[in-house]
Amino acid sequence: MTLLPNRTKWTLLLSGLVCLFAAGPASAQTNPATCTNDIDCVATPQCGGDICDWNSTTAPMKCRPAGSYAAGNDG
């Protein structure tokens, strides 16, 4: 009778560990080397975070902090 409860406990423990490791580490995301849209810039997702710089005179376009240019010229 003690074998079944122990087996159940181990099954629950192992399934919990699998779920924990499957979730992966909670690490910060980094911006890609190039971008096309503002949503490509994921390092700072809050409002006013990074934007895809279409005003850059050099290719390729890169993610830059919002507010780098005058109002209305970001992105």
Phi and psi in radians as a Rosetta constraint file:
Dihedral C 1 N 2 CA 2 C 2 CIRCULARHARMONIC -1.365 0.35
Dihedral N 2 CA 2 C 2 N 3 CIRCULARHARMONIC -0.300 0.35
Dihedral C 2 N 3 CA 3 C 3 CIRCULARHARMONIC -1.188 0.35
Dihedral N 3 CA 3 C 3 N 4 CIRCULARHARMONIC -0.741 0.35
Dihedral C 3 N 4 CA 4 C 4 CIRCULARHARMONIC -1.133 0.35
Dihedral N 4 CA 4 C 4 N 5 CIRCULARHARMONIC -0.842 0.35
Dihedral C 4 N 5 CA 5 C 5 CIRCULARHARMONIC -1.091 0.35
Dihedral N 5 CA 5 C 5 N 6 CIRCULARHARMONIC -0.640 0.35
Dihedral C 5 N 6 CA 6 C 6 CIRCULARHARMONIC -1.153 0.35
Dihedral N 6 CA 6 C 6 N 7 CIRCULARHARMONIC -0.712 0.35
Dihedral C 6 N 7 CA 7 C 7 CIRCULARHARMONIC -1.115 0.35
Dihedral N 7 CA 7 C 7 N 8 CIRCULARHARMONIC -0.694 0.35
Dihedral C 7 N 8 CA 8 C 8 CIRCULARHARMONIC -1.128 0.35
Dihedral N 8 CA 8 C 8 N 9 CIRCULARHARMONIC -0.733 0.35
Dihedral C 8 N 9 CA 9 C 9 CIRCULARHARMONIC -1.088 0.35
Dihedral N 9 CA 9 C 9 N 10 CIRCULARHARMONIC -0.780 0.35
Dihedral C 9 N 10 CA 10 C 10 CIRCULARHARMONIC -1.149 0.35
Dihedral N 10 CA 10 C 10 N 11 CIRCULARHARMONIC -0.647 0.35
Dihedral C 10 N 11 CA 11 C 11 CIRCULARHARMONIC -1.109 0.35
Dihedral N 11 CA 11 C 11 N 12 CIRCULARHARMONIC -0.777 0.35
Dihedral C 11 N 12 CA 12 C 12 CIRCULARHARMONIC -1.140 0.35
Dihedral N 12 CA 12 C 12 N 13 CIRCULARHARMONIC -0.710 0.35
Dihedral C 12 N 13 CA 13 C 13 CIRCULARHARMONIC -1.111 0.35
Dihedral N 13 CA 13 C 13 N 14 CIRCULARHARMONIC -0.817 0.35
Dihedral C 13 N 14 CA 14 C 14 CIRCULARHARMONIC -1.152 0.35
Dihedral N 14 CA 14 C 14 N 15 CIRCULARHARMONIC -0.702 0.35
Dihedral C 14 N 15 CA 15 C 15 CIRCULARHARMONIC -1.161 0.35
Dihedral N 15 CA 15 C 15 N 16 CIRCULARHARMONIC -0.602 0.35
Dihedral C 15 N 16 CA 16 C 16 CIRCULARHARMONIC -1.147 0.35
Dihedral N 16 CA 16 C 16 N 17 CIRCULARHARMONIC -0.719 0.35
Dihedral C 16 N 17 CA 17 C 17 CIRCULARHARMONIC -1.155 0.35
Dihedral N 17 CA 17 C 17 N 18 CIRCULARHARMONIC -0.682 0.35
Dihedral C 17 N 18 CA 18 C 18 CIRCULARHARMONIC -1.072 0.35
Dihedral N 18 CA 18 C 18 N 19 CIRCULARHARMONIC -0.766 0.35
Dihedral C 18 N 19 CA 19 C 19 CIRCULARHARMONIC -1.111 0.35
Dihedral N 19 CA 19 C 19 N 20 CIRCULARHARMONIC -0.694 0.35
Dihedral C 19 N 20 CA 20 C 20 CIRCULARHARMONIC -1.118 0.35
Dihedral N 20 CA 20 C 20 N 21 CIRCULARHARMONIC -0.796 0.35
Dihedral C 20 N 21 CA 21 C 21 CIRCULARHARMONIC -1.321 0.35
Dihedral N 21 CA 21 C 21 N 22 CIRCULARHARMONIC -0.477 0.35
Dihedral C 21 N 22 CA 22 C 22 CIRCULARHARMONIC -1.220 0.35
Dihedral N 22 CA 22 C 22 N 23 CIRCULARHARMONIC -0.482 0.35
Dihedral C 22 N 23 CA 23 C 23 CIRCULARHARMONIC -1.162 0.35
Dihedral N 23 CA 23 C 23 N 24 CIRCULARHARMONIC -0.514 0.35
Dihedral C 23 N 24 CA 24 C 24 CIRCULARHARMONIC 1.377 0.35
Dihedral N 24 CA 24 C 24 N 25 CIRCULARHARMONIC 3.015 0.35
Dihedral C 24 N 25 CA 25 C 25 CIRCULARHARMONIC -1.330 0.35
Dihedral N 25 CA 25 C 25 N 26 CIRCULARHARMONIC 2.565 0.35
Dihedral C 25 N 26 CA 26 C 26 CIRCULARHARMONIC -1.554 0.35
Dihedral N 26 CA 26 C 26 N 27 CIRCULARHARMONIC 1.568 0.35
Dihedral C 26 N 27 CA 27 C 27 CIRCULARHARMONIC -2.020 0.35
Dihedral N 27 CA 27 C 27 N 28 CIRCULARHARMONIC 2.736 0.35
Dihedral C 27 N 28 CA 28 C 28 CIRCULARHARMONIC -1.224 0.35
Dihedral N 28 CA 28 C 28 N 29 CIRCULARHARMONIC 2.514 0.35
Dihedral C 28 N 29 CA 29 C 29 CIRCULARHARMONIC -1.486 0.35
Dihedral N 29 CA 29 C 29 N 30 CIRCULARHARMONIC 2.722 0.35
Dihedral C 29 N 30 CA 30 C 30 CIRCULARHARMONIC -2.036 0.35
Dihedral N 30 CA 30 C 30 N 31 CIRCULARHARMONIC 2.693 0.35
Dihedral C 30 N 31 CA 31 C 31 CIRCULARHARMONIC -1.266 0.35
Dihedral N 31 CA 31 C 31 N 32 CIRCULARHARMONIC 2.617 0.35
Dihedral C 31 N 32 CA 32 C 32 CIRCULARHARMONIC -1.239 0.35
Dihedral N 32 CA 32 C 32 N 33 CIRCULARHARMONIC 2.900 0.35
Dihedral C 32 N 33 CA 33 C 33 CIRCULARHARMONIC -1.153 0.35
Dihedral N 33 CA 33 C 33 N 34 CIRCULARHARMONIC -0.584 0.35
Dihedral C 33 N 34 CA 34 C 34 CIRCULARHARMONIC -2.320 0.35
Dihedral N 34 CA 34 C 34 N 35 CIRCULARHARMONIC 2.853 0.35
Dihedral C 34 N 35 CA 35 C 35 CIRCULARHARMONIC -2.518 0.35
Dihedral N 35 CA 35 C 35 N 36 CIRCULARHARMONIC 2.842 0.35
Dihedral C 35 N 36 CA 36 C 36 CIRCULARHARMONIC -2.133 0.35
Dihedral N 36 CA 36 C 36 N 37 CIRCULARHARMONIC -0.654 0.35
Dihedral C 36 N 37 CA 37 C 37 CIRCULARHARMONIC -2.234 0.35
Dihedral N 37 CA 37 C 37 N 38 CIRCULARHARMONIC 2.811 0.35
Dihedral C 37 N 38 CA 38 C 38 CIRCULARHARMONIC -1.041 0.35
Dihedral N 38 CA 38 C 38 N 39 CIRCULARHARMONIC -0.568 0.35
Dihedral C 38 N 39 CA 39 C 39 CIRCULARHARMONIC -1.220 0.35
Dihedral N 39 CA 39 C 39 N 40 CIRCULARHARMONIC -0.199 0.35
Dihedral C 39 N 40 CA 40 C 40 CIRCULARHARMONIC -1.260 0.35
Dihedral N 40 CA 40 C 40 N 41 CIRCULARHARMONIC -0.404 0.35
Dihedral C 40 N 41 CA 41 C 41 CIRCULARHARMONIC -1.520 0.35
Dihedral N 41 CA 41 C 41 N 42 CIRCULARHARMONIC 1.781 0.35
Dihedral C 41 N 42 CA 42 C 42 CIRCULARHARMONIC -1.883 0.35
Dihedral N 42 CA 42 C 42 N 43 CIRCULARHARMONIC -0.069 0.35
Dihedral C 42 N 43 CA 43 C 43 CIRCULARHARMONIC -1.183 0.35
Dihedral N 43 CA 43 C 43 N 44 CIRCULARHARMONIC -0.634 0.35
Dihedral C 43 N 44 CA 44 C 44 CIRCULARHARMONIC -2.244 0.35
Dihedral N 44 CA 44 C 44 N 45 CIRCULARHARMONIC 1.527 0.35
Dihedral C 44 N 45 CA 45 C 45 CIRCULARHARMONIC -1.324 0.35
Dihedral N 45 CA 45 C 45 N 46 CIRCULARHARMONIC -0.201 0.35
Dihedral C 45 N 46 CA 46 C 46 CIRCULARHARMONIC -1.165 0.35
Dihedral N 46 CA 46 C 46 N 47 CIRCULARHARMONIC 2.815 0.35
Dihedral C 46 N 47 CA 47 C 47 CIRCULARHARMONIC -1.027 0.35
Dihedral N 47 CA 47 C 47 N 48 CIRCULARHARMONIC 2.289 0.35
Dihedral C 47 N 48 CA 48 C 48 CIRCULARHARMONIC 1.487 0.35
Dihedral N 48 CA 48 C 48 N 49 CIRCULARHARMONIC 0.255 0.35
Dihedral C 48 N 49 CA 49 C 49 CIRCULARHARMONIC -1.355 0.35
Dihedral N 49 CA 49 C 49 N 50 CIRCULARHARMONIC -2.490 0.35
Dihedral C 49 N 50 CA 50 C 50 CIRCULARHARMONIC -1.368 0.35
Dihedral N 50 CA 50 C 50 N 51 CIRCULARHARMONIC 2.598 0.35
Dihedral C 50 N 51 CA 51 C 51 CIRCULARHARMONIC -2.227 0.35
Dihedral N 51 CA 51 C 51 N 52 CIRCULARHARMONIC 2.795 0.35
Dihedral C 51 N 52 CA 52 C 52 CIRCULARHARMONIC -1.457 0.35
Dihedral N 52 CA 52 C 52 N 53 CIRCULARHARMONIC 2.077 0.35
Dihedral C 52 N 53 CA 53 C 53 CIRCULARHARMONIC -1.411 0.35
Dihedral N 53 CA 53 C 53 N 54 CIRCULARHARMONIC 1.723 0.35
Dihedral C 53 N 54 CA 54 C 54 CIRCULARHARMONIC -1.481 0.35
Dihedral N 54 CA 54 C 54 N 55 CIRCULARHARMONIC -0.209 0.35
Dihedral C 54 N 55 CA 55 C 55 CIRCULARHARMONIC -1.485 0.35
Dihedral N 55 CA 55 C 55 N 56 CIRCULARHARMONIC -0.106 0.35
Dihedral C 55 N 56 CA 56 C 56 CIRCULARHARMONIC -1.105 0.35
Dihedral N 56 CA 56 C 56 N 57 CIRCULARHARMONIC 2.383 0.35
Dihedral C 56 N 57 CA 57 C 57 CIRCULARHARMONIC -1.502 0.35
Dihedral N 57 CA 57 C 57 N 58 CIRCULARHARMONIC -0.154 0.35
Dihedral C 57 N 58 CA 58 C 58 CIRCULARHARMONIC -1.980 0.35
Dihedral N 58 CA 58 C 58 N 59 CIRCULARHARMONIC 2.455 0.35
Dihedral C 58 N 59 CA 59 C 59 CIRCULARHARMONIC -1.541 0.35
Dihedral N 59 CA 59 C 59 N 60 CIRCULARHARMONIC 2.670 0.35
Dihedral C 59 N 60 CA 60 C 60 CIRCULARHARMONIC -1.480 0.35
Dihedral N 60 CA 60 C 60 N 61 CIRCULARHARMONIC 2.920 0.35
Dihedral C 60 N 61 CA 61 C 61 CIRCULARHARMONIC -1.235 0.35
Dihedral N 61 CA 61 C 61 N 62 CIRCULARHARMONIC 2.480 0.35
Dihedral C 61 N 62 CA 62 C 62 CIRCULARHARMONIC -2.271 0.35
Dihedral N 62 CA 62 C 62 N 63 CIRCULARHARMONIC 2.788 0.35
Dihedral C 62 N 63 CA 63 C 63 CIRCULARHARMONIC -1.317 0.35
Dihedral N 63 CA 63 C 63 N 64 CIRCULARHARMONIC 2.327 0.35
Dihedral C 63 N 64 CA 64 C 64 CIRCULARHARMONIC -2.385 0.35
Dihedral N 64 CA 64 C 64 N 65 CIRCULARHARMONIC 2.742 0.35
Dihedral C 64 N 65 CA 65 C 65 CIRCULARHARMONIC -1.104 0.35
Dihedral N 65 CA 65 C 65 N 66 CIRCULARHARMONIC 2.458 0.35
Dihedral C 65 N 66 CA 66 C 66 CIRCULARHARMONIC -1.113 0.35
Dihedral N 66 CA 66 C 66 N 67 CIRCULARHARMONIC 2.577 0.35
Dihedral C 66 N 67 CA 67 C 67 CIRCULARHARMONIC 1.617 0.35
Dihedral N 67 CA 67 C 67 N 68 CIRCULARHARMONIC 0.129 0.35
Dihedral C 67 N 68 CA 68 C 68 CIRCULARHARMONIC -1.269 0.35
Dihedral N 68 CA 68 C 68 N 69 CIRCULARHARMONIC -0.385 0.35
Dihedral C 68 N 69 CA 69 C 69 CIRCULARHARMONIC -2.135 0.35
Dihedral N 69 CA 69 C 69 N 70 CIRCULARHARMONIC 3.051 0.35
Dihedral C 69 N 70 CA 70 C 70 CIRCULARHARMONIC -1.081 0.35
Dihedral N 70 CA 70 C 70 N 71 CIRCULARHARMONIC 2.732 0.35
Dihedral C 70 N 71 CA 71 C 71 CIRCULARHARMONIC -0.941 0.35
Dihedral N 71 CA 71 C 71 N 72 CIRCULARHARMONIC 2.336 0.35
Dihedral C 71 N 72 CA 72 C 72 CIRCULARHARMONIC 1.562 0.35
Dihedral N 72 CA 72 C 72 N 73 CIRCULARHARMONIC -0.173 0.35
Dihedral C 72 N 73 CA 73 C 73 CIRCULARHARMONIC -1.919 0.35
Dihedral N 73 CA 73 C 73 N 74 CIRCULARHARMONIC 0.035 0.35
Dihedral C 73 N 74 CA 74 C 74 CIRCULARHARMONIC -1.262 0.35
Dihedral N 74 CA 74 C 74 N 75 CIRCULARHARMONIC 2.557 0.35
